Amino acid sequence: MQSTIQKRLLALLILFFSSTQVVGEGYKTGLVLAEVNGKNITLDHIIAAVAKLPSEYNTLEAEYILEGVLNQIVKQEIMAQILDTSEKFIEVSLENEIRSIRAKYSIEKLMEGFPGNDQLLAAYETATETIQSLEEFNASHILVESEKEALNILNSLKAGSDFSKLAQEKSTGPSGPNGGQLGWFGPGQMVPEFEAAVLVLEIGGISQPVKTQFGWHLVKLNDRRVKALPTFEEMKPELVQQLSQARIDQLLKIETDKSIVKILDTKIEPSLIRNLNLLKN
């Protein structure tokens, strides 16, 4: 079967490229570029397919894209004709696909030019007004099972032992092999008892033993900083997404209120939604 398909495809491509005429701005809809068993493949099909390609394809020469897309559509048409495609599954799948494409197209048209820069700047100002500058902390800790162990380690630290080495030797926490390093964290990211100990420490200071649900901790504050507010450019992608979604939700509500929608009280067995046999003729 594969060799037959390849021969048919090759013949079609030879026919097409041997009879190619240059068509420019005078193009009229429905220009046929290839035929598969009498089924036309037109420039319209190519244009629609190219419109759905990822943006990185924009860097390729149009002639290569044309050849590749036409080749792909011809292959798809050959495969589509092999079996009977009159099953209900095909029909309703096409209806779903067409509905999805139309909905996507409507959204794209309604959202053209939105949000504008002024709207984004206003949203940024509103967002940053509600964002407080947060203090962040960089800390290390040694986690052990008992207060006695913690006190013994604290005495060693007071005698000049290295915190990182003791964390590697004594800590039962996952950060132990890394010298107890926890990296940067902000308010609310640690359990309350641990955070309370961090807040009162000076940089370089070591806490008294602190009990949490995980055991006993000795905490060392390595550094602290105030996290700067995000810039407009940093927040722009998030703002675009938020404003766009809000706009779509608003438009959908308006159109839904104008539409006559009836959800019928039809009782069905939920498991039927997975029964593909129902869509076979």
Secondary structure, 3 states (H helix, E strand, C coil): CHHHHHHHHHHHHHHHHHCCCCCCCCCCCCCEEEEECCEEEEHHHHHHHHHCCCHHHHHCCHHHHHHHHHHHHHHHHHHHHHCCCCCHHHHHHHHHHHHHHHHHHHHHHHCCCCCCHHHHHHHHHHHHHHCCCEEEEEEEEEEECCHHHHHHHHHHHHCCCCHHHHHHHHCCCCCHHHCCEEEEECCCCCCHHHHHHHHCCCCCCECCCEEECCEEEEEEEEEEEEECCCCHHHHHHHHHHHHHHHHHHHHHHHHHHHCCCCCCCCCCCHHHHHCHHHHCC
